[in-house]
């Protein structure tokens, strides 16, 4: 695991290697979580198995919401991160992505005249709002699944 860096108020791990798979440029839900993961990583023995929990932001970027070392407690995004995600994806993100979708959809729709422009704008709005709401759904379900898996007792070898 490489150290994290802050870029545009977003914490990013440049490289994380798990089971020989390189995960590059992974965002972290917040800088506090990045600090907690980095501090815990400094104490892990080399080769300790971990489970990395993340979701896809608008189906493009992977955002880390938690990590569970095999023999240590879960390090997870705090629950209030879901409230922040809700505000972003349901309010602000929906507006921003819808505006972009309206502009692009309207320009592409101009090929079909006035009705094509209206259809393009409508599809842009649906893309912006639907994409943001679906992303929050993925964030919420990933968070819930992470909490359920972390609450399960770990079997002890005889």
C-alpha positions in Angstrom: 0.0 0.0 0.0 1.4 3.4 -0.9 0.8 6.4 1.2 -2.4 8.4 0.5 -2.4 11.9 -0.9 -5.1 14.6 -0.8 -6.2 15.9 -4.2 -9.1 18.3 -4.6 -10.3 17.5 -1.0 -10.3 13.8 -1.9 -8.0 11.2 -0.3 -6.4 8.9 -2.9 -4.3 5.7 -2.4 -2.0 5.5 -5.4 -1.4 1.7 -5.2 -3.0 -1.1 -3.1 -1.9 -4.6 -3.7 -4.2 -7.4 -2.5 -3.5 -11.0 -3.5 -1.2 -9.9 -6.3 -3.9 -7.6 -7.8 -2.8 -3.9 -8.2 -5.6 -1.4 -7.4 -4.4 2.0 -8.5 -5.9 5.4 -7.9 -8.5 4.3 -5.4 -10.4 7.1 -3.7 -11.2 7.0 0.0 -14.6 8.1 1.3 -13.0 10.7 3.5 -9.6 11.7 4.8 -10.2 10.5 8.3 -10.8 7.0 7.0 -7.6 7.3 4.9 -5.7 8.2 8.0 -7.1 5.3 10.0 -6.3 2.8 7.2 -2.8 4.1 6.8 -2.1 4.1 10.6 -3.4 0.5 10.9 -1.4 -0.6 7.8 1.8 0.5 9.5 1.1 -2.1 12.3 0.1 -5.0 10.0 2.5 -7.8 9.5 3.5 -8.4 5.9 1.2 -10.8 4.2 -1.8 -10.3 6.4 -5.0 -11.0 4.5 -7.5 -8.2 4.2 -10.9 -7.6 2.7 -11.3 -4.3 0.9 -14.8 -2.8 0.7 -15.6 -0.2 -2.0 -18.3 0.9 -4.4 -18.2 2.4 -7.9 -18.8 6.1 -8.0 -20.9 6.7 -11.2 -19.6 3.3 -12.4 -16.1 4.8 -12.9 -14.0 5.3 -9.8 -13.7 2.9 -6.9 -14.2 4.6 -3.5 -13.0 2.7 -0.4 -15.5 2.6 2.4 -13.7 0.2 4.7 -11.0 -2.5 5.1 -11.1 -5.6 7.3 -7.8 -7.2 8.3 -8.1 -10.9 9.0 -7.2 -10.7 12.6 -8.1 -7.1 13.5 -11.3 -5.1 13.7 -13.0 -3.5 10.8 -11.8 0.0 9.8 -14.9 1.6 8.2 -16.4 4.9 7.1 -18.5 6.4 9.9 -22.2 6.1 9.6 -22.6 9.9 9.1 -20.8 9.4 5.8 -24.0 7.9 4.5 -25.8 11.1 5.3 -23.1 13.1 3.5 -23.4 10.7 0.5 -27.1 11.1 0.5 -26.9 14.9 0.4 -24.3 14.7 -2.4 -25.9 12.1 -4.6 -29.6 13.0 -4.1 -29.2 16.8 -4.1 -26.0 18.3 -5.4 -24.8 15.5 -7.6 -28.2 15.1 -9.2 -28.2 18.8 -10.1 -24.7 18.9 -11.4 -24.9 15.7 -13.5 -28.4 16.7 -14.8 -27.1 20.0 -16.0 -24.3 18.3 -17.9 -26.6 15.7 -19.2 -29.1 18.4 -20.4 -26.4 20.3 -22.3 -24.9 17.2 -24.0 -28.3 15.6 -24.6 -29.7 18.9 -26.0 -26.7 19.2 -28.4 -27.0 15.6 -29.6 -30.7 15.9 -29.8 -30.5 18.9 -32.2 -29.8 16.5 -35.0 -33.5 15.5 -34.7 -34.9 19.0 -34.6 -37.0 20.5 -31.9 -38.5 17.2 -30.7 -35.0 15.6 -30.7 -33.6 18.4 -28.6 -36.4 18.0 -26.0 -35.9 14.3 -25.9 -32.1 14.7 -25.5 -32.6 17.2 -22.7 -35.0 14.8 -21.0 -32.7 11.8 -21.3 -29.8 14.0 -19.9 -31.9 14.7 -16.8 -32.8 11.1 -16.4 -29.2 10.1 -16.8 -28.0 12.6 -14.2 -30.6 11.9 -11.6 -30.8 8.2 -12.2 -27.0 7.7 -12.2 -26.6 9.6 -8.9 -29.4 7.8 -7.2 -28.2 4.4 -8.4 -24.7 5.3 -7.2 -26.0 6.1 -3.7 -27.9 2.8 -3.7 -24.7 1.0 -4.5 -22.9 3.0 -1.7 -25.6 2.2 0.8 -25.8 -1.5 0.0 -22.0 -1.9 0.0 -21.9 -0.2 3.4 -24.7 -2.4 4.8 -23.0 -5.6 3.4 -19.7 -4.5 4.9 -21.2 -4.1 8.4 -23.1 -7.4 8.2 -19.9 -9.3 7.2 -17.8 -7.6 9.9 -20.4 -8.5 12.5 -20.2 -12.2 11.7 -17.9 -14.2 14.1 -14.6 -15.3 12.6 -14.2 -19.1 12.8 -11.3 -20.2 14.9 -9.2 -23.1 13.6 -9.1 -26.1 16.0 
